[in-house]
Amino acid sequence: MELQFRFTLVGFSLGQKYGSMDKDYLRKIRKVICKQNQPDKNVAVIKLLDMLIASDESQFKTTVEMFKADENMSVGLKKYSTALMDSSSAQIAKLPIDIQSKLYELKNILNIYNQEVDWTREHFKLTFDSSLTSDNHKKVCSDLRARYADMQGVCNRASDKIQEILECKV
């Protein structure tokens, strides 16, 4: 559940700064955040979500636009290891096939996420490369922003897959 919470917050952060958000998405992530054992630590996020969900469309669009990242802003993304899943393959093999399948789908999503983190780190470094032409620098920045926006979807898929696993009956 902690991993689901983390991916939900990363997805929300990426959505705020680079991606897209609608009220259905905000309601969905609010449920995940409220399920945490210590919801009092997340009061500010929950209040923000409630304010956005309750706002009219004009206010919503204006507020969402205010969250968008500046041109040269980056996100500090962390990678998540699949070592525990790798070392637990014998135990995973004893689970029902549908749960095994969901666990390996989650592992694939985590690997994709980790590859995306590596890609964004490398391209972020390129934004400081003074040997790039102005056009190439703009292209790197544009590609980086687009990749951050795409990563919101990877985070959402990870959170959704974790929810599917949590709902499985063993």
C-alpha positions, 0 to 999 in steps of 0.5 A: 500500500505504501508503494501505491501511495508513493506512485499516486503522489508521484503521478499527481506531482507529474500531472500537476506540473507536466501532465493532465488532470481532471476531477475524476482523476483527482477523486481516484487519487484522493481515495488512495491517499485517504487509505493511508494509515496516517491520513493526518500527514496528508491533510494538505494534499487532501485539502488541495484535492477537495478544493480542486474537486469542489471548484467550478470549471473555470476555477479548476482550469485556472488553478491547474494552469498555475501548477504547471512547471516552469520551462527549466524545472525538473522533478527528482524522481526515485527508482524502485527496486524489483529485487524482492520480487526477483528473489521471491519467485519461488513463493510467487509461483505458489500463488494463484495464476491470476495473482502471479500474472498481476505481480509480474505485470507490476514488475514490468511496470516498475521496470518501465518506470525505472527506465524512464527515470534513467532517461529523464536523468540523462536528458536533464543533464543535457539541458546544462550542455553548453555545446548544444545549439539553441534549437537542440536545447529547446528540443531536449527540454520539450522531449523532457517535459513530454516524457515527464507527462508520459510518466504520469501514465506509468505511475497511474498504471502502477497504482492501479495494478497495485490496487488490483493486487490488493483486491485479490483473494488468496 
